[in-house]
Amino acid sequence: MLLVFSLVLSIISVAFGETVTKDIREDLEKRDIEEIGFLRGSDYSSPYCKGIKAIYVEPEGIIVLLSGKGDEFTEKDINSLFISIWKVFITSKYPHTIKLNILAEMRGEREASLIIKFPIGALYDFYKEKITRSDFLKQCDIWINGEKAVVEGDIIKVTGEEFKMNFKF
């Protein structure tokens, strides 16, 4: 009896997992992903993708590739990026544990990179005012130019730089 129950449960788990994956991929195709970006001249001319690209890859979650013009990420760029992420994904109905992975580059005289990863549920909770911006940022894994950032309250810190986050949804 236990063996039959385990078999039925595993079949249901596989079917549910495939359905979630298919639903997320279909939803991503319908979303206006091109809204994600920076206030400063985004050109999306990354050699890694044609235009801005969002895909769903298990177990990493949703991966968004961005490219912009400039030599570094500014406070305004990062605040703008968080606002644009919210505009694109707040109406989604993904499971709260799905990770959103933003991989961005700036191309200019110098090269700059930014990675932001967080569970989409943190975005939902922040929007619904269940958590503060500071609590939201604590759930983000942030890398700027290859250096893991430290979040202290509403400030993102890397060696020699601080970025005050004041985005509102």
N, C-alpha and C positions, 0 to 999 in steps of 0.2 A: 504494500500500500504506500509506504514511504517512497519507494522507488518510482512509482507511477506519479505521485504528487510532485516529486523533484523533476521528473521529465516534463510534465505539463507546465510547471513553473518556468523551467528553462526555455521552453518553446514560446511562452507568453513574453518573457523578457527579451528574447531575440526579436520577436515581431514588433514589440513596442519600441525597441531601440532603433530598428530600421524605419519605423514610422516617424519617429522624432527626427531622425537624420534627414529623411526625405522632406518632411514638413519645413524644417529649418532651411534647407537648400532652396526649396521652392519659394519660401518667404524672402530670402535674400535676393533672389532674382527680381522680385517685385518691388523691393525697397529702393528708394532714391539714394543709393550709396554715394553718389557723386556730391551730395551735400556735405559730406565729411571733409574737413580740410582746415586750412589756416586762413586768416584774414589777408595775410600778405601773399601776393601772387602765386597761387597754386597752379602748377602746370601739368601735373600728373604725367611727366615724361620719364618715369623711372624705367630703366632698362629691364627691371624685373617684371613689369606688367604693362599692358597696354591700357591706359586709363587707370582710374582707381579700381581696385579689385577687392571684393569681399567673398571669401569662401568659408565653408564649414568643413573642418577636418577633425575627426575624432582621434584622440581624446583632447586635443588642444582647444577646440571650440571654434569660434568665428575669428577669422584672421582677415584684417583689413590692411592693405598696402597703400601708402600715400607717398607722394613726392611733392616738394615745393621748392621755390627759389629762395636763396638766402644762404648766409654763412653760419647761422646759429639759430636755435630756438629761443624765442623771447617769451616773457611772461604772457604777453598778449596772444602769441601763437598757441600756447598751451591752454590758456583759458578759452580761446576760441575753439580749439579742438574739442574740449570737453563739452562745450555748448552744442557743437555740431553733432557729436556722438549722441547726445541726448535727443536732439531733433530727429535723428534718423531711427533710433532704436527704442524710444520710450513707448511707442505703440505696439511693440513686439510682444508676443506672448510666449517667449521661450522659457524653458525650465530655468529656475533661478540659479542653478549651479553651472549653467553654460558659461564658459569664459569668453570674454571679448578681448582680443589681442590686436592692438593697434601698433603697426610697425611703420614708422615714418622716417623720411630722409629729407634733408635740405641740401640743395646742390648750388654751390656758388664757388667763390675762390677757395673757401674751406668746405669740408664736408661735415655734416652734423647728422646725428641719428637720435631717435626717440622711440622708446618702446613703453607702452602702457598696457597692462593686463589686469583684468578684474572680473569677478563673476557678475553677470548681467543683473542678478538679483540685487546687488549693491546699488546699481543705477536706479532700479525700481524703488528700492527703499528710500533712497535719497530724494527722489522725486515726490514720493508720498509723505515726506517729512518724518519717516520712521527713524532716520539717522541724520546726523549733521554732515556738513561738507567734510569736516575733519574726519569723522568716522568713515565716510565714503573713501576719502583719500588713503586712509590706513589700510583699506582693503585692496588698494592698487599696488601692483608691483611695477615700479617705474625705473627706467634706465635712460640716462641722457648721455650721449656720446660714449657709450660703453661702460658708464659708471652707474652702479646701483644708487638710486636716490634715496634719501632719508626724508620721511614725512614727519614734520613737527607741527601739529595743529593744521593750519591752512597753508603752510609753507613747505615747498619741495626744495630740498637742499642737495647740491652736489658740490664737490670741491670748488671753492671760490665763487659759487653762484647760489642765489636764492630766488625762488619764483613764488610770489604771493598769489594764491588761488582765490579768486573772488567771483567765479562764475556762478550764475543763478539760473535755475530752470523755471 
